[in-house]
Amino acid sequence: MIFLYQLVVQPILFVLTHLFWLLLPKKLRDSIKLKWQSLAHIQNVKAFVANNPTNSILIHAASGEIECAKPLISELLQRGYKVLVTHSSPSLKHIFHNKHPRLLVQPLPFDFFFLQKKFLLSNKVSHIFIAKTDLWPNLLLAARSLSIPSYLFAVHLPSYSFSFQLNPLSRWWKSFLFTQFTKIFVVDEQDRQVLTKIFNISPNQIEVVGDTRYDQVAIRIQLERQKNQRLLPPKEQGFRLILGSTWRADEQFWLPILPELLEKGLVKQIIICPHEPTTSCLKDLEQSLASLQITFCRLSQVDTSIDSHKNGYQVILIDRIGILAALYLECDVAFVGGSFEGKVHSVLEPLAAGLPTAVGPYHLNSREAILFSQIPCHNESNFPLVVTPISSKQHAVEWLLSFQKKDILKIKQNIGNIIANKKGATQRLLHQLSFLGEDATTRIPNSIN
């Protein structure tokens, strides 16, 4: 089977993707371009190895998986290791704003055995970490041929359907890939059960350590608090609602509700933060707000020295990117976008900031949204849920009404504590690695952005 992949499947896919180049989705074309560019990184690799003659630890994060990998990268750099981060996404090219002399970020090569083996040797890779389940067979086989230990981490597996379990070919292929790893670090006991019962992985090969994303979001919120930088004007009495990472479908749900929310005094101010704050997106929002007779202002025009009541605007439109975590700290309740569009964005940042959070009906892709939709904001009776799924105007109004007679500060503190208690996966993972010796401390790593 593996020889079929190496000698037939992978070469045919390589040829077909180039023959039908114009028919491929743009995202796939960009990913393939990156792999070609990796061949042009030879000089960067040579300089990196020359300046850092010690071995490298390779960490692969395909795209969004980088959020799981950041705490691990930070910790290894602090301990003096040289770290090579590989990826498959154009959006990760400039992910690390603070360049570190022992850190090199570059695309992963095409998955041919000879290329992967040369890549590992030229970078002097001594250990490999792969975030989640972006598994490249020839990378794993090349590592095994060179006796390089490999680790899979932040693994959360779905409950595979009965039809999948009856498919021997799919089960064998995934099982083969999982068995290539020295150790697999999973998020919880359910993931261990899936690996052992469906894929026949030895329990000795698996460790339950938790989710490293809680470490990363805690670091980011902590750093934003330390900056103590005000982005929004001082808030008068009442709730400030933030609609974070919204797409058009999310905005179309909320815009008709805003006049009622403001008129009833359920919220005093709304922050709308589009996922892509393009000029056309902001103009469309401004036209919609004007037609609803709602006063608004762009963040770039806000005078933070004057409180929002005196400024007279009820909605602030965010026309910058990269500040959402800081904005959450200045708000009281949140809605996370994408959940009326098809797939919710991460709810961890607003939760780490202590905000009770609402999501739309398309939230089942988020493990956290499901988990925290079963937990109340506070252990006292009649408190709303940490994450509340909403699907109608009435439900949204009822959700905001549920906070009217509650202590929002108590709620925010309790939610922050719930998230904080889930930290520590990075340190538990590192504690399992013998090559780190006695240096597996329990400190929280600094952020590398």
One Martini backbone bead per residue (centre of mass of N, CA, C, O) as a GRO file, in nm:
protein
  449
    1MET     BB    1   0.059   0.062  -0.023
    2ILE     BB    2   0.299   0.262   0.015
    3PHE     BB    3   0.418   0.207  -0.268
    4LEU     BB    4   0.176   0.313  -0.421
    5TYR     BB    5   0.203   0.601  -0.321
    6GLN     BB    6   0.503   0.655  -0.409
    7LEU     BB    7   0.482   0.538  -0.727
    8VAL     BB    8   0.176   0.655  -0.803
    9VAL     BB    9  -0.005   0.862  -0.653
   10GLN     BB   10   0.187   1.103  -0.610
   11PRO     BB   11   0.283   1.143  -0.907
   12ILE     BB   12  -0.001   1.179  -1.030
   13LEU     BB   13  -0.088   1.423  -0.863
   14PHE     BB   14   0.141   1.607  -0.952
   15VAL     BB   15   0.068   1.609  -1.254
   16LEU     BB   16  -0.236   1.688  -1.244
   17THR     BB   17  -0.208   1.966  -1.097
   18HIS     BB   18  -0.045   2.086  -1.348
   19LEU     BB   19  -0.235   2.024  -1.588
   20PHE     BB   20  -0.495   2.151  -1.398
   21TRP     BB   21  -0.432   2.434  -1.276
   22LEU     BB   22  -0.685   2.627  -1.354
   23LEU     BB   23  -0.896   2.427  -1.191
   24LEU     BB   24  -0.793   2.505  -0.933
   25PRO     BB   25  -0.799   2.617  -0.641
   26LYS     BB   26  -0.642   2.883  -0.512
   27LYS     BB   27  -0.544   2.758  -0.247
   28LEU     BB   28  -0.397   2.519  -0.382
   29ARG     BB   29  -0.208   2.681  -0.563
   30ASP     BB   30  -0.064   2.829  -0.329
   31SER     BB   31   0.046   2.574  -0.194
   32ILE     BB   32   0.219   2.478  -0.436
   33LYS     BB   33   0.395   2.728  -0.461
   34LEU     BB   34   0.527   2.695  -0.186
   35LYS     BB   35   0.674   2.428  -0.251
   36TRP     BB   36   0.850   2.553  -0.468
   37GLN     BB   37   0.979   2.770  -0.282
   38SER     BB   38   1.133   2.572  -0.095
   39LEU     BB   39   1.365   2.533  -0.309
   40ALA     BB   40   1.455   2.848  -0.263
   41HIS     BB   41   1.555   2.801   0.058
   42ILE     BB   42   1.849   2.697   0.070
   43GLN     BB   43   2.005   2.948   0.168
   44ASN     BB   44   1.853   2.979   0.434
   45VAL     BB   45   1.932   2.704   0.545
   46LYS     BB   46   2.238   2.735   0.538
   47ALA     BB   47   2.245   2.983   0.727
   48PHE     BB   48   2.099   2.856   0.965
   49VAL     BB   49   2.301   2.621   1.011
   50ALA     BB   50   2.559   2.796   1.036
   51ASN     BB   51   2.445   2.972   1.285
   52ASN     BB   52   2.316   2.671   1.383
   53PRO     BB   53   2.485   2.376   1.443
   54THR     BB   54   2.263   2.253   1.568
   55ASN     BB   55   1.995   2.092   1.606
   56SER     BB   56   1.664   2.041   1.492
   57ILE     BB   57   1.322   2.128   1.551
   58LEU     BB   58   1.033   2.007   1.408
   59ILE     BB   59   0.736   2.206   1.320
   60HIS     BB   60   0.411   2.116   1.207
   61ALA     BB   61   0.174   2.360   1.054
   62ALA     BB   62  -0.043   2.405   0.819
   63SER     BB   63  -0.224   2.644   0.975
   64GLY     BB   64  -0.429   2.682   1.232
   65GLU     BB   65  -0.235   2.490   1.404
   66ILE     BB   66  -0.042   2.713   1.517
   67GLU     BB   67  -0.195   2.763   1.788
   68CYS     BB   68  -0.088   2.491   1.910
   69ALA     BB   69   0.234   2.551   1.859
   70LYS     BB   70   0.334   2.816   1.997
   71PRO     BB   71   0.401   2.722   2.289
   72LEU     BB   72   0.618   2.516   2.199
   73ILE     BB   73   0.805   2.708   2.051
   74SER     BB   74   0.863   2.898   2.288
   75GLU     BB   75   0.981   2.689   2.484
   76LEU     BB   76   1.217   2.587   2.307
   77LEU     BB   77   1.357   2.861   2.271
   78GLN     BB   78   1.405   2.914   2.577
   79ARG     BB   79   1.587   2.635   2.589
   80GLY     BB   80   1.782   2.662   2.312
   81TYR     BB   81   1.644   2.573   2.064
   82LYS     BB   82   1.614   2.476   1.735
   83VAL     BB   83   1.355   2.601   1.505
   84LEU     BB   84   1.144   2.438   1.261
   85VAL     BB   85   0.885   2.579   1.062
   86THR     BB   86   0.615   2.427   0.900
   87HIS     BB   87   0.402   2.466   0.600
   88SER     BB   88   0.080   2.519   0.374
   89SER     BB   89   0.038   2.843   0.411
   90PRO     BB   90   0.032   3.173   0.314
   91SER     BB   91  -0.062   3.293   0.603
   92LEU     BB   92   0.227   3.187   0.748
   93LYS     BB   93   0.473   3.353   0.647
   94HIS     BB   94   0.402   3.609   0.877
   95ILE     BB   95   0.333   3.503   1.176
   96PHE     BB   96   0.616   3.602   1.285
   97HIS     BB   97   0.714   3.909   1.399
   98ASN     BB   98   0.942   3.789   1.589
   99LYS     BB   99   1.247   3.732   1.510
  100HIS     BB  100   1.447   3.446   1.556
  101PRO     BB  101   1.767   3.310   1.544
  102ARG     BB  102   1.629   3.000   1.609
  103LEU     BB  103   1.418   3.070   1.366
  104LEU     BB  104   1.246   2.885   1.101
  105VAL     BB  105   1.029   2.966   0.820
  106GLN     BB  106   0.874   2.712   0.606
  107PRO     BB  107   0.791   2.517   0.366
  108LEU     BB  108   0.683   2.217   0.274
  109PRO     BB  109   0.761   1.981   0.085
  110PHE     BB  110   0.718   1.761  -0.125
  111ASP     BB  111   0.589   1.418  -0.092
  112PHE     BB  112   0.891   1.300  -0.128
  113PHE     BB  113   1.122   1.101  -0.008
  114PHE     BB  114   1.387   1.244  -0.110
  115LEU     BB  115   1.302   1.530  -0.016
  116GLN     BB  116   1.252   1.475   0.285
  117LYS     BB  117   1.530   1.361   0.351
  118LYS     BB  118   1.693   1.608   0.263
  119PHE     BB  119   1.553   1.808   0.449
  120LEU     BB  120   1.634   1.675   0.720
  121LEU     BB  121   1.942   1.680   0.675
  122SER     BB  122   1.990   1.988   0.607
  123ASN     BB  123   1.848   2.065   0.903
  124LYS     BB  124   1.920   1.876   1.135
  125VAL     BB  125   1.698   1.678   1.234
  126SER     BB  126   1.590   1.528   1.558
  127HIS     BB  127   1.280   1.630   1.572
  128ILE     BB  128   0.917   1.570   1.546
  129PHE     BB  129   0.630   1.791   1.512
  130ILE     BB  130   0.269   1.743   1.485
  131ALA     BB  131  -0.019   1.912   1.426
  132LYS     BB  132  -0.248   1.704   1.463
  133THR     BB  133  -0.345   1.569   1.112
  134ASP     BB  134  -0.091   1.651   0.914
  135LEU     BB  135  -0.015   1.384   0.710
  136TRP     BB  136   0.305   1.275   0.570
  137PRO     BB  137   0.428   0.987   0.474
  138ASN     BB  138   0.728   1.056   0.375
  139LEU     BB  139   0.811   1.206   0.624
  140LEU     BB  140   0.778   0.966   0.822
  141LEU     BB  141   0.963   0.764   0.666
  142ALA     BB  142   1.219   0.936   0.668
  143ALA     BB  143   1.242   0.953   0.974
  144ARG     BB  144   1.265   0.649   1.024
  145SER     BB  145   1.522   0.602   0.844
  146LEU     BB  146   1.676   0.824   1.052
  147SER     BB  147   1.585   0.796   1.354
  148ILE     BB  148   1.343   1.006   1.399
  149PRO     BB  149   1.157   1.134   1.621
  150SER     BB  150   0.792   1.136   1.650
  151TYR     BB  151   0.516   1.378   1.705
  152LEU     BB  152   0.177   1.391   1.808
  153PHE     BB  153  -0.033   1.683   1.858
  154ALA     BB  154  -0.338   1.803   1.944
  155VAL     BB  155  -0.537   1.555   1.945
  156HIS     BB  156  -0.862   1.543   1.774
  157LEU     BB  157  -1.114   1.307   1.738
  158PRO     BB  158  -1.361   1.179   1.587
  159SER     BB  159  -1.661   1.012   1.556
  160TYR     BB  160  -1.667   0.754   1.377
  161SER     BB  161  -1.832   0.607   1.155
  162PHE     BB  162  -1.955   0.305   1.077
  163SER     BB  163  -1.863   0.303   0.779
  164PHE     BB  164  -1.568   0.356   0.840
  165GLN     BB  165  -1.518   0.107   1.026
  166LEU     BB  166  -1.585  -0.090   0.767
  167ASN     BB  167  -1.326   0.038   0.631
  168PRO     BB  168  -1.027  -0.111   0.587
  169LEU     BB  169  -0.854   0.091   0.425
  170SER     BB  170  -0.883   0.348   0.598
  171ARG     BB  171  -0.795   0.223   0.863
  172TRP     BB  172  -0.516   0.128   0.775
  173TRP     BB  173  -0.396   0.400   0.686
  174LYS     BB  174  -0.423   0.551   0.956
  175SER     BB  175  -0.279   0.343   1.127
  176PHE     BB  176  -0.009   0.359   0.983
  177LEU     BB  177   0.047   0.659   1.049
  178PHE     BB  178   0.027   0.645   1.360
  179THR     BB  179   0.264   0.422   1.395
  180GLN     BB  180   0.508   0.627   1.323
  181PHE     BB  181   0.494   0.723   1.608
  182THR     BB  182   0.632   0.757   1.915
  183LYS     BB  183   0.406   0.980   1.996
  184ILE     BB  184   0.071   1.057   2.127
  185PHE     BB  185  -0.101   1.369   2.186
  186VAL     BB  186  -0.393   1.414   2.355
  187VAL     BB  187  -0.670   1.574   2.483
  188ASP     BB  188  -0.844   1.308   2.556
  189GLU     BB  189  -0.989   1.008   2.633
  190GLN     BB  190  -1.152   0.978   2.373
  191ASP     BB  191  -0.904   0.977   2.183
  192ARG     BB  192  -0.778   0.722   2.294
  193GLN     BB  193  -1.014   0.533   2.225
  194VAL     BB  194  -1.005   0.569   1.919
  195LEU     BB  195  -0.711   0.467   1.875
  196THR     BB  196  -0.748   0.181   2.010
  197LYS     BB  197  -1.029   0.073   1.880
  198ILE     BB  198  -0.998   0.160   1.567
  199PHE     BB  199  -0.652   0.165   1.528
  200ASN     BB  200  -0.474  -0.013   1.725
  201ILE     BB  201  -0.332   0.154   1.938
  202SER     BB  202  -0.112   0.171   2.172
  203PRO     BB  203  -0.136   0.296   2.489
  204ASN     BB  204   0.181   0.355   2.514
  205GLN     BB  205   0.160   0.578   2.266
  206ILE     BB  206  -0.035   0.738   2.467
  207GLU     BB  207  -0.119   1.083   2.570
  208VAL     BB  208  -0.286   1.280   2.808
  209VAL     BB  209  -0.270   1.662   2.802
  210GLY     BB  210  -0.441   1.835   2.618
  211ASP     BB  211  -0.486   2.181   2.511
  212THR     BB  212  -0.267   2.421   2.379
  213ARG     BB  213  -0.467   2.661   2.318
  214TYR     BB  214  -0.503   2.755   2.611
  215ASP     BB  215  -0.219   2.864   2.640
  216GLN     BB  216  -0.221   3.072   2.407
  217VAL     BB  217  -0.469   3.243   2.498
  218ALA     BB  218  -0.357   3.317   2.776
  219ILE     BB  219  -0.109   3.469   2.677
  220ARG     BB  220  -0.251   3.683   2.504
  221ILE     BB  221  -0.431   3.806   2.725
  222GLN     BB  222  -0.202   3.875   2.920
  223LEU     BB  223  -0.053   4.073   2.729
  224GLU     BB  224  -0.292   4.270   2.692
  225ARG     BB  225  -0.311   4.346   2.990
  226GLN     BB  226  -0.019   4.458   3.018
  227LYS     BB  227  -0.054   4.695   2.818
  228ASN     BB  228  -0.303   4.875   2.887
  229GLN     BB  229  -0.473   4.933   2.614
  230ARG     BB  230  -0.683   5.170   2.480
  231LEU     BB  231  -0.936   5.150   2.213
  232LEU     BB  232  -1.178   5.245   2.376
  233PRO     BB  233  -1.400   5.418   2.515
  234PRO     BB  234  -1.545   5.494   2.778
  235LYS     BB  235  -1.793   5.333   2.968
  236GLU     BB  236  -2.096   5.327   3.040
  237GLN     BB  237  -2.361   5.215   3.157
  238GLY     BB  238  -2.356   4.892   3.059
  239PHE     BB  239  -2.344   4.704   2.783
  240ARG     BB  240  -2.089   4.554   2.573
  241LEU     BB  241  -2.115   4.451   2.243
  242ILE     BB  242  -1.947   4.192   2.052
  243LEU     BB  243  -1.885   4.137   1.702
  244GLY     BB  244  -1.687   3.873   1.602
  245SER     BB  245  -1.582   3.776   1.305
  246THR     BB  246  -1.767   3.877   1.070
  247TRP     BB  247  -2.009   3.806   0.840
  248ARG     BB  248  -2.270   3.878   0.649
  249ALA     BB  249  -2.472   3.681   0.788
  250ASP     BB  250  -2.428   3.790   1.073
  251GLU     BB  251  -2.510   4.087   1.014
  252GLN     BB  252  -2.801   4.022   0.907
  253PHE     BB  253  -2.899   3.925   1.184
  254TRP     BB  254  -2.824   4.181   1.376
  255LEU     BB  255  -2.914   4.455   1.254
  256PRO     BB  256  -3.234   4.440   1.311
  257ILE     BB  257  -3.184   4.427   1.636
  258LEU     BB  258  -3.037   4.686   1.739
  259PRO     BB  259  -3.262   4.893   1.796
  260GLU     BB  260  -3.394   4.727   2.028
  261LEU     BB  261  -3.149   4.702   2.212
  262LEU     BB  262  -3.111   5.011   2.247
  263GLU     BB  263  -3.401   5.094   2.334
  264LYS     BB  264  -3.406   4.886   2.588
  265GLY     BB  265  -3.103   4.875   2.712
  266LEU     BB  266  -2.935   4.608   2.678
  267VAL     BB  267  -2.738   4.801   2.522
  268LYS     BB  268  -2.501   5.072   2.471
  269GLN     BB  269  -2.288   4.908   2.286
  270ILE     BB  270  -2.151   4.827   1.957
  271ILE     BB  271  -1.917   4.592   1.825
  272ILE     BB  272  -1.786   4.569   1.490
  273CYS     BB  273  -1.588   4.281   1.363
  274PRO     BB  274  -1.471   4.208   1.083
  275HIS     BB  275  -1.292   3.967   0.930
  276GLU     BB  276  -1.303   4.167   0.660
  277PRO     BB  277  -1.217   4.514   0.659
  278THR     BB  278  -1.318   4.633   0.404
  279THR     BB  279  -1.433   4.894   0.231
  280SER     BB  280  -1.700   4.760   0.136
  281CYS     BB  281  -1.788   4.647   0.408
  282LEU     BB  282  -1.802   4.918   0.565
  283LYS     BB  283  -2.002   5.064   0.376
  284ASP     BB  284  -2.236   4.866   0.412
  285LEU     BB  285  -2.264   4.907   0.718
  286GLU     BB  286  -2.315   5.212   0.712
  287GLN     BB  287  -2.574   5.202   0.544
  288SER     BB  288  -2.736   5.021   0.737
  289LEU     BB  289  -2.718   5.203   0.990
  290ALA     BB  290  -2.842   5.457   0.865
  291SER     BB  291  -3.123   5.321   0.795
  292LEU     BB  292  -3.158   5.265   1.125
  293GLN     BB  293  -3.061   5.517   1.292
  294ILE     BB  294  -2.754   5.461   1.362
  295THR     BB  295  -2.487   5.546   1.533
  296PHE     BB  296  -2.144   5.592   1.403
  297CYS     BB  297  -1.795   5.460   1.407
  298ARG     BB  298  -1.473   5.447   1.348
  299LEU     BB  299  -1.195   5.361   1.511
  300SER     BB  300  -1.000   5.572   1.364
  301GLN     BB  301  -1.216   5.815   1.485
  302VAL     BB  302  -1.160   5.770   1.779
  303ASP     BB  303  -1.191   5.923   2.103
  304THR     BB  304  -1.069   5.787   2.403
  305SER     BB  305  -1.113   6.051   2.596
  306ILE     BB  306  -1.415   6.008   2.516
  307ASP     BB  307  -1.705   5.916   2.590
  308SER     BB  308  -1.962   5.754   2.429
  309HIS     BB  309  -2.193   5.947   2.512
  310LYS     BB  310  -2.063   6.214   2.405
  311ASN     BB  311  -2.016   6.114   2.115
  312GLY     BB  312  -2.302   5.950   2.017
  313TYR     BB  313  -2.230   5.648   1.955
  314GLN     BB  314  -2.347   5.303   1.915
  315VAL     BB  315  -2.131   5.225   1.689
  316ILE     BB  316  -1.831   5.032   1.628
  317LEU     BB  317  -1.603   5.013   1.365
  318ILE     BB  318  -1.367   4.782   1.265
  319ASP     BB  319  -1.056   4.886   1.069
  320ARG     BB  320  -0.885   4.650   1.197
  321ILE     BB  321  -0.627   4.418   1.259
  322GLY     BB  322  -0.519   4.225   1.546
  323ILE     BB  323  -0.738   4.332   1.808
  324LEU     BB  324  -0.954   4.139   1.933
  325ALA     BB  325  -0.841   4.061   2.211
  326ALA     BB  326  -0.845   4.354   2.323
  327LEU     BB  327  -1.150   4.409   2.281
  328TYR     BB  328  -1.267   4.195   2.474
  329LEU     BB  329  -1.158   4.343   2.738
  330GLU     BB  330  -1.382   4.597   2.672
  331CYS     BB  331  -1.611   4.389   2.720
  332ASP     BB  332  -1.907   4.175   2.810
  333VAL     BB  333  -2.023   4.059   2.536
  334ALA     BB  334  -2.047   3.787   2.284
  335PHE     BB  335  -2.002   3.730   1.929
  336VAL     BB  336  -1.933   3.467   1.697
  337GLY     BB  337  -1.841   3.431   1.389
  338GLY     BB  338  -1.961   3.208   1.119
  339SER     BB  339  -2.240   3.086   1.255
  340PHE     BB  340  -2.411   3.196   0.979
  341GLU     BB  341  -2.212   3.084   0.736
  342GLY     BB  342  -2.080   2.763   0.847
  343LYS     BB  343  -1.824   2.852   1.051
  344VAL     BB  344  -1.693   2.893   1.342
  345HIS     BB  345  -1.503   3.061   1.527
  346SER     BB  346  -1.317   3.114   1.785
  347VAL     BB  347  -1.408   3.114   2.145
  348LEU     BB  348  -1.152   3.152   2.332
  349GLU     BB  349  -1.096   3.456   2.357
  350PRO     BB  350  -1.357   3.554   2.497
  351LEU     BB  351  -1.336   3.351   2.731
  352ALA     BB  352  -1.056   3.445   2.840
  353ALA     BB  353  -1.197   3.739   2.891
  354GLY     BB  354  -1.495   3.648   3.024
  355LEU     BB  355  -1.712   3.608   2.796
  356PRO     BB  356  -2.015   3.572   2.720
  357THR     BB  357  -2.126   3.353   2.447
  358ALA     BB  358  -2.237   3.367   2.114
  359VAL     BB  359  -2.393   3.151   1.866
  360GLY     BB  360  -2.476   3.002   1.598
  361PRO     BB  361  -2.576   2.712   1.427
  362TYR     BB  362  -2.262   2.704   1.310
  363HIS     BB  363  -2.080   2.523   1.575
  364LEU     BB  364  -1.991   2.206   1.543
  365ASN     BB  365  -1.677   2.258   1.474
  366SER     BB  366  -1.667   2.339   1.783
  367ARG     BB  367  -1.569   2.207   2.071
  368GLU     BB  368  -1.606   2.449   2.268
  369ALA     BB  369  -1.894   2.527   2.199
  370ILE     BB  370  -2.011   2.259   2.299
  371LEU     BB  371  -1.894   2.238   2.584
  372PHE     BB  372  -1.992   2.543   2.686
  373SER     BB  373  -2.310   2.476   2.628
  374GLN     BB  374  -2.306   2.297   2.926
  375ILE     BB  375  -2.208   2.561   3.090
  376PRO     BB  376  -2.234   2.770   3.335
  377CYS     BB  377  -2.127   3.084   3.436
  378HIS     BB  378  -2.245   2.981   3.714
  379ASN     BB  379  -2.313   2.795   4.016
  380GLU     BB  380  -2.556   2.937   4.018
  381SER     BB  381  -2.870   2.985   3.963
  382ASN     BB  382  -2.988   3.097   3.650
  383PHE     BB  383  -2.752   3.090   3.465
  384PRO     BB  384  -2.606   3.127   3.195
  385LEU     BB  385  -2.420   3.026   2.947
  386VAL     BB  386  -2.114   3.043   2.822
  387VAL     BB  387  -2.246   2.910   2.560
  388THR     BB  388  -2.491   3.041   2.320
  389PRO     BB  389  -2.717   2.926   2.110
  390ILE     BB  390  -2.850   3.098   1.822
  391SER     BB  391  -3.152   3.155   1.578
  392SER     BB  392  -3.304   3.418   1.688
  393LYS     BB  393  -3.421   3.715   1.783
  394GLN     BB  394  -3.551   3.624   2.049
  395HIS     BB  395  -3.303   3.473   2.156
  396ALA     BB  396  -3.109   3.716   2.164
  397VAL     BB  397  -3.275   3.885   2.364
  398GLU     BB  398  -3.285   3.675   2.593
  399TRP     BB  399  -2.985   3.655   2.636
  400LEU     BB  400  -2.945   3.954   2.725
  401LEU     BB  401  -3.160   3.952   2.955
  402SER     BB  402  -3.005   3.737   3.141
  403PHE     BB  403  -2.798   3.983   3.246
  404GLN     BB  404  -2.950   4.218   3.393
  405LYS     BB  405  -2.954   4.064   3.703
  406LYS     BB  406  -2.650   4.026   3.681
  407ASP     BB  407  -2.311   3.975   3.761
  408ILE     BB  408  -2.079   4.044   3.526
  409LEU     BB  409  -1.814   4.027   3.688
  410LYS     BB  410  -1.859   3.744   3.800
  411ILE     BB  411  -1.885   3.604   3.529
  412LYS     BB  412  -1.609   3.681   3.406
  413GLN     BB  413  -1.435   3.554   3.628
  414ASN     BB  414  -1.540   3.262   3.601
  415ILE     BB  415  -1.470   3.211   3.303
  416GLY     BB  416  -1.168   3.268   3.328
  417ASN     BB  417  -1.121   3.030   3.527
  418ILE     BB  418  -1.211   2.797   3.347
  419ILE     BB  419  -0.988   2.841   3.134
  420ALA     BB  420  -0.735   2.843   3.319
  421ASN     BB  421  -0.780   2.534   3.414
  422LYS     BB  422  -0.686   2.434   3.103
  423LYS     BB  423  -0.406   2.460   3.140
  424GLY     BB  424  -0.078   2.279   3.061
  425ALA     BB  425  -0.020   2.100   2.805
  426THR     BB  426   0.270   2.175   2.729
  427GLN     BB  427   0.405   2.077   2.996
  428ARG     BB  428   0.302   1.786   2.982
  429LEU     BB  429   0.439   1.717   2.720
  430LEU     BB  430   0.737   1.785   2.797
  431HIS     BB  431   0.750   1.583   3.040
  432GLN     BB  432   0.754   1.324   2.828
  433LEU     BB  433   1.047   1.423   2.732
  434SER     BB  434   1.363   1.297   2.757
  435PHE     BB  435   1.546   1.507   2.588
  436LEU     BB  436   1.493   1.745   2.814
  437GLY     BB  437   1.505   1.640   3.084
  438GLU     BB  438   1.503   1.857   3.367
  439ASP     BB  439   1.359   2.113   3.194
  440ALA     BB  440   1.052   2.042   3.273
  441THR     BB  441   0.875   2.288   3.335
  442THR     BB  442   0.587   2.509   3.458
  443ARG     BB  443   0.601   2.738   3.284
  444ILE     BB  444   0.495   3.014   3.105
  445PRO     BB  445   0.525   3.111   2.801
  446ASN     BB  446   0.613   3.326   2.584
  447SER     BB  447   0.528   3.510   2.328
  448ILE     BB  448   0.550   3.493   1.944
  449ASN     BB  449   0.279   3.580   1.793
   0.00000   0.00000   0.00000
